[in-house]
Amino acid sequence: MQLLTIEIVCPITTTLLEVEWAEIEGPTGSFTITAGHAPLVSLITESFITIKFSDECQAQRHMLASDLAVIHVNDSMARILCCASVGGEL
């Protein structure tokens, strides 16, 4: 199975994750992205994303360093841009 690369860009740090899927909370509800997802741009309205690394792992929350972020998805890459740092580093 092809993995989805998520790059989380915050004012202080950048983090790369390789995941099976990620669930995002947007302004109109939650949606799940995987590798091969159609291109999209959306707001993230929560300070976390839910991710699953592989079949062997349980899904877990990954905290973002922002209460508002933007996600850009294209094929097997998702880039999350955190708009403002809250509470320090990721």
N, C-alpha and C positions, 0 to 999 in steps of 0.2 A: 504494500500500500504506500502510495506517495504521501509524504508529510507536507504540512503547511508550515512555512516559515513566517513567524510573526516578529516584526521588529518594532519595539516600543521605544519611541523617542521622547524623552522628557528634557526639561531645561538643564538638568544636571547629568543625567546618565542615558545610555542607550543599551537596551537588552535584546538579545536574539533568543527566540524559542523555536524549537521544532516540535510541532504537535500534530495529532491526528485530526482534531477539530477544536473549534472555539465557539462559545456561545456569547453573544454580544447583546447588551441592552441598549436599544435605540429609542428614538422619540416615539415610535409607534408600536413598540413591543420588542421582544427578543427574537434573534435570528441566529442560525448556526452557519458557520463557514468551514469549508474543507478545502483541500487542494483541488484545483480545477474549478473553483467557484467563479461564477460570472463576475465581471468587473463591477465594482460599486464603490460609492463614497457615502459615508453615513456619520452621524454624530453618535458618540457613546455617552449615555446619560447617567451611568453609574461609575463608581470609582474602582470597579473590578471587572474582569472578564473570567468566564468559566472555561477551563481548558482540559483537554485529555491528551496526555502524551503518547499513550499506546494502549493496545488491548489489555495488557497486563496491569495497567494503572487505573485507579479510580479517577474520576473527574475531580478537579480541584479549582479553587478560586485563586486568581493571580491579581493582586492589588495593583492599581495604577496610581501614580503620584499626582492624580488630578481628578476632580469631580466632573470635568467635561473634556472630552477628547474627540478627535476625528479619526476615522479608520478609512483607509484606501485598500481595496482588495483587487488583485489582478492575478489570475491563474493560481500559482502556488505560493504567492507572497502577499502578506497583509502588513501594512505599515500603520501603526497607531501613533498619532501625534498628540501628546498631552499638552493642553493649552496653558496650564498654570501649575506650578508645583505647590502642593499642599502637604504639610507634614514632613517635608524633607525628601530624601532620596527614595528611589524605588527599592 
